Amino acid sequence: MAELLLALDVKGAEEAIRVSRACEGELDAIKIGYPLILSTGMGIVKELAKSNIPIIADFKVADIPNTNALICEEVFAAGCSGIITHVFCGSDSLQAIVDGAHDHGGRAFAVCEMSHPGALDFLSGANAERMAKMAKEAGADGIIAPATRPERTEILRSIIGNSMKIYSPGVGAQGAQPEDIKKYVDGIIVGRAIYESADPGKAAHEFRLRAL
């Protein structure tokens, strides 16, 4: 059984709260990114967390170690339980995120391969495999790998083993289905197919059942 994570890439507090409340009881975590945070501020984290659900900051952090550490301080002070970072800035930048998350009792997830077609330009193949090794060596809690390319996610699983989680985006609007990927991962990430649905709660429930 894979967890269900909602990629809540909406703008505005009212819409974010409406969708999250509609999905109560169906989600294992909510992933928030720049569209929501730039339109509302970090205060939205506490509003969403009132439903007692983990909030993961999908900021895909990509900066020097000191800046990464400062970002972690703000993310976890706001009430997030996890953060997503890029790996390509190097092992020291990655380690700053992992250490920053763990110092605040949170979790760090490393992007190894993204789900969109353009990821094949750089974030795939040997590059992705090297980043998966780096994430494991840094003590990251998990990686991000694509539902749109299950064969690639299977390879990345073989590198990190079963002690780390894999959360997998691309289910729904990007064409992947839970059945394609659930045997390789710990969680599927669904965005537009839930929050753009006429009934987000029903859509979330259906994805949850398909992830079993």
C-alpha beads as a LAMMPS data file, in Angstrom:
LAMMPS data file: protein, C-alpha beads

212 atoms
211 bonds

1 atom types
1 bond types

-500.0 500.0 xlo xhi
-500.0 500.0 ylo yhi
-500.0 500.0 zlo zhi

Masses

1 110.0

Atoms # bond

1 1 1 0.000 0.000 0.000
2 1 1 1.345 3.412 -0.987
3 1 1 0.621 6.599 0.896
4 1 1 -1.342 9.366 -0.828
5 1 1 0.175 12.852 -0.906
6 1 1 -1.667 15.855 -2.293
7 1 1 0.400 18.355 -4.279
8 1 1 -1.607 21.423 -3.296
9 1 1 -0.409 23.741 -6.052
10 1 1 -3.294 26.179 -5.818
11 1 1 -3.096 29.918 -5.134
12 1 1 -4.829 31.645 -2.247
13 1 1 -5.632 30.566 1.300
14 1 1 -9.362 30.143 0.710
15 1 1 -8.902 27.647 -2.105
16 1 1 -6.145 25.760 -0.294
17 1 1 -8.241 25.367 2.850
18 1 1 -11.325 24.369 0.852
19 1 1 -9.495 21.575 -0.956
20 1 1 -7.618 20.336 2.108
21 1 1 -10.793 20.156 4.187
22 1 1 -12.616 18.338 1.414
23 1 1 -9.868 15.710 1.465
24 1 1 -9.714 15.202 5.232
25 1 1 -9.237 11.560 6.150
26 1 1 -7.986 10.596 2.693
27 1 1 -4.444 12.000 2.696
28 1 1 -1.185 11.005 4.379
29 1 1 0.482 14.368 3.720
30 1 1 0.056 17.640 1.861
31 1 1 2.889 18.935 -0.293
32 1 1 2.977 22.706 -0.743
33 1 1 5.136 24.730 -3.093
34 1 1 5.855 28.230 -4.291
35 1 1 2.463 28.991 -5.927
36 1 1 0.688 28.645 -2.593
37 1 1 3.378 30.160 -0.377
38 1 1 3.971 33.182 -2.626
39 1 1 0.249 33.904 -2.723
40 1 1 -0.418 33.428 0.994
41 1 1 2.799 33.494 3.016
42 1 1 4.076 30.804 5.361
43 1 1 1.124 31.307 7.702
44 1 1 -0.891 28.944 5.518
45 1 1 1.109 26.047 6.961
46 1 1 -0.482 26.391 10.396
47 1 1 -3.945 26.641 8.835
48 1 1 -3.457 23.440 6.846
49 1 1 -1.851 21.648 9.789
50 1 1 -5.010 22.154 11.870
51 1 1 -6.245 18.960 10.207
52 1 1 -3.376 17.091 11.922
53 1 1 -1.734 16.173 8.640
54 1 1 1.992 16.464 7.826
55 1 1 2.891 19.396 5.584
56 1 1 5.911 18.980 3.306
57 1 1 7.577 22.098 1.893
58 1 1 8.313 21.333 -1.738
59 1 1 10.744 24.186 -2.266
60 1 1 13.213 22.068 -4.246
61 1 1 15.949 23.934 -2.425
62 1 1 19.061 24.583 -4.509
63 1 1 21.530 26.937 -2.839
64 1 1 24.727 27.095 -0.793
65 1 1 24.837 25.286 2.563
66 1 1 24.371 28.383 4.745
67 1 1 21.326 29.544 2.786
68 1 1 19.883 26.032 2.863
69 1 1 20.246 25.926 6.638
70 1 1 18.422 29.259 6.950
71 1 1 15.624 28.012 4.710
72 1 1 15.242 24.950 6.940
73 1 1 14.905 27.160 10.010
74 1 1 12.002 29.054 8.466
75 1 1 10.295 25.976 7.029
76 1 1 10.231 24.075 10.285
77 1 1 9.459 27.115 12.428
78 1 1 6.338 27.556 10.285
79 1 1 5.160 24.057 11.187
80 1 1 6.241 21.907 8.245
81 1 1 7.267 18.335 8.935
82 1 1 9.381 17.824 5.826
83 1 1 11.304 19.596 3.092
84 1 1 12.228 18.678 -0.479
85 1 1 15.625 19.638 -1.877
86 1 1 17.556 19.301 -5.092
87 1 1 20.821 17.357 -4.981
88 1 1 22.752 18.851 -7.884
89 1 1 24.183 21.714 -5.809
90 1 1 26.511 19.205 -4.202
91 1 1 26.999 17.061 -1.149
92 1 1 27.600 19.959 1.250
93 1 1 24.398 21.745 0.224
94 1 1 22.454 18.507 0.475
95 1 1 23.924 17.739 3.891
96 1 1 22.869 21.168 5.170
97 1 1 19.252 20.365 4.320
98 1 1 19.361 16.889 5.828
99 1 1 21.001 18.155 9.025
100 1 1 18.665 21.150 9.195
101 1 1 15.597 18.945 8.871
102 1 1 16.795 16.444 11.446
103 1 1 17.827 19.178 13.887
104 1 1 14.200 20.323 13.865
105 1 1 12.684 16.859 14.086
106 1 1 11.714 16.867 10.422
107 1 1 12.427 14.849 7.313
108 1 1 14.394 15.648 4.159
109 1 1 13.585 14.332 0.691
110 1 1 15.954 14.624 -2.271
111 1 1 14.846 15.091 -5.870
112 1 1 16.652 12.545 -8.012
113 1 1 14.497 12.435 -11.120
114 1 1 11.479 14.581 -11.965
115 1 1 8.337 13.455 -13.765
116 1 1 8.070 15.904 -16.685
117 1 1 9.582 15.174 -20.140
118 1 1 12.288 17.844 -19.800
119 1 1 13.794 15.989 -16.849
120 1 1 15.365 13.666 -19.386
121 1 1 17.739 16.495 -20.363
122 1 1 19.677 16.349 -17.075
123 1 1 17.709 14.740 -14.232
124 1 1 17.776 11.149 -15.411
125 1 1 20.085 8.262 -16.172
126 1 1 23.511 8.303 -14.561
127 1 1 22.912 11.737 -13.056
128 1 1 19.808 10.574 -11.207
129 1 1 21.529 7.414 -10.043
130 1 1 24.480 9.371 -8.691
131 1 1 22.120 11.708 -6.855
132 1 1 20.293 8.753 -5.315
133 1 1 23.606 7.493 -3.955
134 1 1 24.381 10.954 -2.587
135 1 1 20.989 11.131 -0.886
136 1 1 21.585 7.794 0.783
137 1 1 25.070 8.762 1.927
138 1 1 23.774 12.068 3.343
139 1 1 21.152 10.292 5.447
140 1 1 18.139 11.714 3.629
141 1 1 14.807 10.215 4.608
142 1 1 13.754 9.599 1.058
143 1 1 13.926 10.584 -2.579
144 1 1 11.590 11.866 -5.272
145 1 1 11.373 9.661 -8.372
146 1 1 8.931 9.666 -11.301
147 1 1 5.691 7.743 -11.594
148 1 1 5.813 8.569 -15.302
149 1 1 8.869 6.326 -15.744
150 1 1 8.388 3.318 -13.435
151 1 1 11.423 1.550 -14.871
152 1 1 13.609 4.431 -13.729
153 1 1 12.066 4.487 -10.275
154 1 1 12.713 0.752 -9.978
155 1 1 16.402 1.383 -10.682
156 1 1 16.569 4.164 -8.100
157 1 1 14.922 1.862 -5.551
158 1 1 17.660 -0.684 -6.141
159 1 1 20.238 1.988 -5.288
160 1 1 18.719 3.325 -2.069
161 1 1 17.272 0.059 -0.759
162 1 1 14.181 -0.215 1.397
163 1 1 15.271 1.886 4.365
164 1 1 14.456 5.166 2.559
165 1 1 11.104 6.288 1.213
166 1 1 10.314 7.070 -2.398
167 1 1 7.579 9.603 -3.102
168 1 1 6.520 9.612 -6.722
169 1 1 4.919 12.501 -8.656
170 1 1 3.264 12.382 -12.052
171 1 1 0.120 10.436 -11.156
172 1 1 -3.039 11.863 -12.669
173 1 1 -2.605 14.910 -14.904
174 1 1 0.804 13.785 -16.190
175 1 1 -0.587 10.419 -17.207
176 1 1 0.814 7.923 -14.722
177 1 1 -1.563 5.719 -12.762
178 1 1 -1.217 4.379 -9.204
179 1 1 -1.140 0.842 -10.557
180 1 1 1.942 1.705 -12.639
181 1 1 4.145 2.677 -9.732
182 1 1 2.791 1.622 -6.336
183 1 1 4.892 -1.526 -6.023
184 1 1 8.100 0.508 -6.232
185 1 1 7.265 3.433 -3.955
186 1 1 6.069 4.425 -0.508
187 1 1 3.809 7.224 -1.659
188 1 1 2.163 8.599 -4.779
189 1 1 1.843 12.347 -5.300
190 1 1 -1.323 13.604 -6.985
191 1 1 -2.081 17.242 -7.695
192 1 1 -4.416 18.544 -10.400
193 1 1 -6.423 15.325 -10.664
194 1 1 -7.570 15.989 -7.099
195 1 1 -7.621 19.748 -6.570
196 1 1 -9.161 20.530 -9.978
197 1 1 -11.818 17.861 -9.511
198 1 1 -15.440 18.885 -8.966
199 1 1 -15.286 16.782 -5.808
200 1 1 -11.711 16.727 -4.433
201 1 1 -12.629 14.484 -1.516
202 1 1 -14.129 11.845 -3.794
203 1 1 -11.156 12.036 -6.141
204 1 1 -8.733 11.647 -3.236
205 1 1 -10.694 8.660 -1.931
206 1 1 -10.564 6.968 -5.335
207 1 1 -6.797 7.490 -5.621
208 1 1 -6.339 6.150 -2.101
209 1 1 -8.203 2.962 -3.000
210 1 1 -6.143 2.529 -6.153
211 1 1 -2.927 2.922 -4.170
212 1 1 -3.774 -0.049 -1.942

Bonds

1 1 1 2
2 1 2 3
3 1 3 4
4 1 4 5
5 1 5 6
6 1 6 7
7 1 7 8
8 1 8 9
9 1 9 10
10 1 10 11
11 1 11 12
12 1 12 13
13 1 13 14
14 1 14 15
15 1 15 16
16 1 16 17
17 1 17 18
18 1 18 19
19 1 19 20
20 1 20 21
21 1 21 22
22 1 22 23
23 1 23 24
24 1 24 25
25 1 25 26
26 1 26 27
27 1 27 28
28 1 28 29
29 1 29 30
30 1 30 31
31 1 31 32
32 1 32 33
33 1 33 34
34 1 34 35
35 1 35 36
36 1 36 37
37 1 37 38
38 1 38 39
39 1 39 40
40 1 40 41
41 1 41 42
42 1 42 43
43 1 43 44
44 1 44 45
45 1 45 46
46 1 46 47
47 1 47 48
48 1 48 49
49 1 49 50
50 1 50 51
51 1 51 52
52 1 52 53
53 1 53 54
54 1 54 55
55 1 55 56
56 1 56 57
57 1 57 58
58 1 58 59
59 1 59 60
60 1 60 61
61 1 61 62
62 1 62 63
63 1 63 64
64 1 64 65
65 1 65 66
66 1 66 67
67 1 67 68
68 1 68 69
69 1 69 70
70 1 70 71
71 1 71 72
72 1 72 73
73 1 73 74
74 1 74 75
75 1 75 76
76 1 76 77
77 1 77 78
78 1 78 79
79 1 79 80
80 1 80 81
81 1 81 82
82 1 82 83
83 1 83 84
84 1 84 85
85 1 85 86
86 1 86 87
87 1 87 88
88 1 88 89
89 1 89 90
90 1 90 91
91 1 91 92
92 1 92 93
93 1 93 94
94 1 94 95
95 1 95 96
96 1 96 97
97 1 97 98
98 1 98 99
99 1 99 100
100 1 100 101
101 1 101 102
102 1 102 103
103 1 103 104
104 1 104 105
105 1 105 106
106 1 106 107
107 1 107 108
108 1 108 109
109 1 109 110
110 1 110 111
111 1 111 112
112 1 112 113
113 1 113 114
114 1 114 115
115 1 115 116
116 1 116 117
117 1 117 118
118 1 118 119
119 1 119 120
120 1 120 121
121 1 121 122
122 1 122 123
123 1 123 124
124 1 124 125
125 1 125 126
126 1 126 127
127 1 127 128
128 1 128 129
129 1 129 130
130 1 130 131
131 1 131 132
132 1 132 133
133 1 133 134
134 1 134 135
135 1 135 136
136 1 136 137
137 1 137 138
138 1 138 139
139 1 139 140
140 1 140 141
141 1 141 142
142 1 142 143
143 1 143 144
144 1 144 145
145 1 145 146
146 1 146 147
147 1 147 148
148 1 148 149
149 1 149 150
150 1 150 151
151 1 151 152
152 1 152 153
153 1 153 154
154 1 154 155
155 1 155 156
156 1 156 157
157 1 157 158
158 1 158 159
159 1 159 160
160 1 160 161
161 1 161 162
162 1 162 163
163 1 163 164
164 1 164 165
165 1 165 166
166 1 166 167
167 1 167 168
168 1 168 169
169 1 169 170
170 1 170 171
171 1 171 172
172 1 172 173
173 1 173 174
174 1 174 175
175 1 175 176
176 1 176 177
177 1 177 178
178 1 178 179
179 1 179 180
180 1 180 181
181 1 181 182
182 1 182 183
183 1 183 184
184 1 184 185
185 1 185 186
186 1 186 187
187 1 187 188
188 1 188 189
189 1 189 190
190 1 190 191
191 1 191 192
192 1 192 193
193 1 193 194
194 1 194 195
195 1 195 196
196 1 196 197
197 1 197 198
198 1 198 199
199 1 199 200
200 1 200 201
201 1 201 202
202 1 202 203
203 1 203 204
204 1 204 205
205 1 205 206
206 1 206 207
207 1 207 208
208 1 208 209
209 1 209 210
210 1 210 211
211 1 211 212
